[in-house]
Amino acid sequence: MKLQKPKGTQDILPAESAKWQYVEGFAREIFKRYNYAEVRTPIFEHYEVISRSVGDTTDIVTKEMYDFYDKGDRHITLRPEGTAPVVRSYVENKLFAPEVQKPSKFYYMGPMFRYERPQAGRLRQFHQIGVECFGSSNPATDVETIAMAAHFLKAIGVQGVKLHLNTLGNPDSRSAYRQALIDYLTPMKDSLSKDSQRRLEENPLRVLDSKEKEDKVAVENAPSILDYLDAESQAHFDAVRQMLKNLGVDYIIDTNMVRGLDYYNHTIFEFITEIEGNELTVCAGGRYDGLVAYFGGPETAGFGFGLGVERLLLVLEKQGVALPIENALDVYIAVLGEGANIKALELVQALRQQGFKAERDYLNRKLKAQFKSADVFGAKVLITLGESEVESGQVKVKNNQTREEVQVSLETISKNFSEVFEKLGF
């Protein structure tokens, strides 16, 4: 058997990994400004953590979860999304305690797992960056979180992004709308896709989100959730819209957007951009005020979003956005002769300890090949160290772009290379 990666996974090699690090670092920096702190949860959870919160009838639970029984006969699942594990952690660690500052703001980054047909930007092991905010039912929290997502996407360079906005109202509004949708769709049941025929009985709102052609036709004239909002739900949605306007965040109301998870209420949103004629969601989320209580905690409001890293990188690539990744070496040491081997090792270590990105030759190659490596690494400075340099304690240090040279002592390189670096124009 040929050993290779499992279907729907990928190896992220160093050139790509640098982009990942940039995106993750960029997100950390933006989230920090909004007072979010990182939380890291296990990549596997008890099955019920996901099935009960995400919803037993969702495609995630019925079709896509990687679940198994471990050696202790516990039902385990690889996490398919990030919110439920963070809520479980919030409740388990009693982060709702009176002494903990409210609202509590967390972000996470890491792999998620869904068994589905792999395609561009959608894998069986994929990576998500997400945020969760607990303890505020103020519509300003909805808007701040949406604005943070907009801030991140704009600052990293995603173009042509449109905010799609909807509300699911509170449980009473959602229940009234659910019945209206059933009444509307039931006469058309036979014309719906097989999945939507099942959804009609289990969770009719999900028919609105179907990508199947026959379902899209069926819901064209479906009733709108906006006609079923009670006073509380209407007031919340009106406040969100007004605050978005105050911040200058444009949006489109999309009443067919419902999000694929059962725990949402009130505000839901997606940031969508167009790539090669196809609409792609790059970030999505909403409010979930019942989830903390569902996990056994006190009644606690929640709001959050998630974005797929693979999809974000795909969008940036398709839009021709070059990430400013600095891969160049500061210093490359070309080593000439066995007698220079030990001193080269000492020098390269001394440079690294001074904060420089440095590399040396280990393969006893001809100088021409070593100089080529320095160019491939984009080395700013080149040092050629041979036995005569070791004996004299003096070496020539060259600006690898301008070819300007200075002669310095090996001791200066070991103890104060920044002085030499500046002298060469860096």
N, C-alpha and C positions, 0 to 999 in steps of 0.2 A: 504494500500500500504506500502510495506517495503521500508524504506528510505535508499538509498544507492547512492554511487557516480555514476555520469553519465558514460555510456559506453565510453571507450577510454580515461578515466582519471585515476589518481592514487593518493592515499594519500601517501605523503612522510613522513614516521614516523621517530622519533628521530634518531634511529640507522643509517638509510639511509641518513637522512638529514645532518648528520655529514660529510658524503662523498661528498654531494653536496657542502657544505660550503668549504670543502678542495679544490675541483676542481675550484670553483669560485674564491677563494682566490689565488690559484695558477695562474689562468689566469690573475687576476688583477696584480699580481707581475710581470709576464713576460711582459704583455702589457705596464706596467709603464716604463720598461727599454727601450722600443721603442718609448716612449713619446706619448702614447695614453691616452686619458682622457675619463671618462664615460659619456654617454648621456642616458637619460631615456625618452622614448616616451610613449604616451598612448597605452593601449592594444587594443583600438578600434580606427578606423580611418574612414574617409569618404570612401565609396566604391570606388570612382574614384582614390584615392591615390594608391590603389593596382591594380585595373583592368587596368588602363592606363599604369602603369609602368611595371608590371609583364607581361602583355599581355593578351588581351581579349580571345585569343585562347588557352592559357595554361590550363593544367588540373587543376591547382590551382584555376583559376577563373571560369572555366566552371563546375567543379565538386566538389571542395573541400572547397570553402570559406563558413564560417559561416557569412551570411549577413542577415540583417533585417532592417525594417523601424522603427525608434524610434517614440516617442509620438509627435515629431515635424515634422513627415513625412520625416525625413532625412534618406538617405540610408547609413547605417552604416555596417562596417564589423569588426569582430575580426581579428587582424593582423595575416596573415598566414606566414609572413617572416619579417626579420628585416631591410633590406636595404631601401625599399621604404619609411617607416616611418622616418628613419634617414635622407634621402635625403629631404623629405618634411620639416623636422625640420630645416635642414641646410639652405634651401631657405627661409622659412617663417621667420626665425630669422636673416636673412641677414648675415650669418656667412662667406659669400664670400666678405664682405666689405674689402676695402684696408688695414684698420688698423689691421685686423685679420691675425695672422701668417699663412703662407702657407708652406708646405701642412698642412691641418687641419686633425687631427687624432682622431677618436672616437672609443670607444667600447661600447657594450651593452650586457645585460644579461636579460633574462626574458621569459615568456610564449608566445607561438605562438599557433595558432589554425587551424586545417585542418580537414574537415569532410572526413575521409577515413577509410578503413577497419583496425581496430587496429591489430597490430602484435608486435612481440618482437622488442623493441627499436623504435617502431613507434606508437604514440598515437595521439588522437584527440586534447588533450592539451599536447604539448610537450615544451621543453625549449631549447633555443638557446643562444649560446655565439657567438658574431660576432664582426667584426671590419670593419670600413670604413675609407678610406683615400681620401681626396679631394684636388685637386689643383696641382697634379703632373702627367704629361704624360711620365715622365722619366721611361724607362724600369727597372731602378734600384729600383723604388717603387714597381713594380710587384714582383721583386726578394726579396726585403726586407720583404714584407708582406708574401710571401710564406715561406721564411726562418724563420719568426716569428712563423708561424703555425708549421713548422717542429721542431723548438726549443721547443715549448710548448708540442707537442705530445711526443717527445723523453724524455723531462725532467719529464713528469708526468708518463712515464713508458710504453706507448703503444709500442708493439713490432711488427716487420715485416711490417712496414708501407712502402708503395711504392707511390711515387709521379707520378701521371698521368698528362700529360701536353698536351695542344692543343692550337690552336689559331683559332679565328673566323674572324681574319682580320678586316679591316675597313669596313664601310658600302658598298663601291664599291666591295670589294673582296667578302664579304658575299652575296651580290646580285648576282654576277656572279656564285658563287658556288651554290646558291639556285636554279638557273635556270638549272644548270648541273644536280643537284640531281633530279629535277622534270623530266627532260628528261630521266634520267636513270631509275627512279622508275615507271613512268607512264605505260610502257608496262606490269609491274608486278602488277598493282594495285589490280586486283582481288585476288591475292595470299596473300595480306597483311591483317593484322588484321583489324577489323572494326575501331578501334581508329586510326590506321595508315592510313587507306583510307581517313579519315577525315583530319588527319594531313597533308597528301600529298598536299591538296589544301590550307590549312591554314598556316602551318609552316612545310615544308618538312624536315628541319634539325632535327626535333624532332623524326622522324622515326628512325634515327641513334641510338637514346637513348632508343628505345623500348626494353622491356624485353621479349616480346612475341617471341616464337620459330620461327614462320613463318617470322617475321620481321627480326630476326637475320640472317636467311638464305638469305633473299632478299638483305640485305645491305653488305653481305660479300665482294662483288666485287664493291661496290659503289665507285664513284670518291672520291678523297681525297681533303679536303680543301687546303692542302699544294700546290696543283697544280694550285690553283686559286688566290694565294696571289699576290697583286701588290707590287711594289718596297718598298713602305712605310711599308706595313704589314710584308713583308719578313724581312726588316731591324729590325723592332721591335722584331719579334720572334727570329731572330738570336742573338740579343743583350741579350734577356732574357735567352736564352740557354747558351750563353757564361758566363754570370754572375753567373748563377746557378753552372756551372762547376767551376768557380773561387772560389765559396764558398764551394765547395765539396758536393753540394746537388745533389744526383743522381735522375734521372727521366726517365720515359718511355713516348714516344710520342704516344698518343692514339687519332687517328683522328676520331674515332666514338663517342668520348665524346663531347657533345654539351652543357650540363647544361640545366635545364628545364625552364629557364626564358628568356624572350625576350630582356632584356636590355644589355646583355653582348656583348663585342667586344674585339678584340685582345686576350690577354692571358686569358685562363681559365684553372683551375686545380682541381684535387681531390686527397686527400690522402686516399689510400685504404689499408685495411688489410684483412687478411683471417681468418675467424672464422668458425671452424667445416666444412671446405670445401666450405664455401660461402664467396664471396667477399663483404666486407662492406665498404662503404664510411664513413669516420669519420670526414672529414673536406673538404669543397669545396668552390670555389669562382672564382673571376676573375675581369676583367676590364669592366667598364661601363661608357664610356666617354660622352654619350649623355643624361644621366638621369637627371642631375642637370638642364640643359637647358630645358628638357622636362617638368620640374616642374616650369618653369618660371624664373629660375635663369640664370646667364651668362654661356657661354660655360665653363664647368669645368670638368677636368678629374677626374675619380673616380676608386678606386680599393678596394676590400674587400673580406672577407670570412665569412662563418658561420659554426658552428659545433653544433651538437645536444648533449645535456648533457646526456639524457637517453642512447643514443647510445654509447657515450664515456664510461659511467659507465658500460654498458653491455660488451663492449670490454675489459675493464680493469678486470672485474670479470672473463670473459671467459679465459683470458690470465693468470689468477692467480696473478694479481698484487694487493698486499695489500697496501692500502693507509695508510700512517702513521698518524692515527687519535688518538689524545690524549684525551681520555674520562675520565681518572682517576680523582677522587677527591684528593685534597691535604689533606683535613682534614674532618674526620667524628666525630661528638660529640654524644656519647651515653649518654642519659639522664636518671638518676635514681631518681625517686621520684618527686612529685609535687613541692617540695621546690626548685628544681633546674631549673624549667621551664623558669623563667624570666631571670636568669643569662645565661642559654644556648642560649636564643634568643640574649642577648647582645653580647655574645662571638662570635656567628656565624656571626653576622653583622659586628663586629669589624674585624674579619678575612677577610671577603669579601672586606671590605673597604681598607684593606692592600694589596689587590690583590690576595688573595688565593681563590681557588675554594673549597667551604665548604658547608656541609650539616649537619643536626642534626635530631634526632628522634623527632617526634611530637605525636606518637601514644601510649606512655606509655607502650611499649612492654617490655618483659623480656630481660635481657642483652644479652642472647644467640642469640635472634632474631636480636637485634641491631648490634651485632658483625658480624652476617651473612650479614646484609645490607652493612656494611662497606666493607666486602670482595667483594660483588657483585658490589659495586661502584668502586672497585679498590683503596680504600682510602690508601694514603701513610702513613698518621698519624691518630692515634685513641686517642681521649680524652674521658675519662669516668668521667662524672660530676654528683656527687650526692650532697645531702644536706650537708654532712660533708665537702666536698671540698668547697662548697659555704661559709660555716661558717669559715673554716680555711684560705681561700683565696689561698690555694695551691692545685695543681692538678698534676697527673702523665700523661705525654704525651708519647705515645708509637709509635715507628716505627712499622707499621703493617706488614712489611715483616720480619725484623730481630728480632722483639720483644724487641729491646733495649728500655729502658725507661729513661726519665729524669723527675725530679720533678721541677716544675716552678710555679711562682705566676700567678694568674689570670690576674693581671695587666700587666705582661710581655706579656702574650698571646694577651691581648687587644691592646697593644701599639707597641710591637716589636717582632712579632712571627717569623720573618725571622731568627732571632738569634737562636731560638729554632729549627727551621726547618733545619738549617745548622748543628747544633749540632747532629741531628739525621741522618745526612749523605745525606741530599737532597740539 
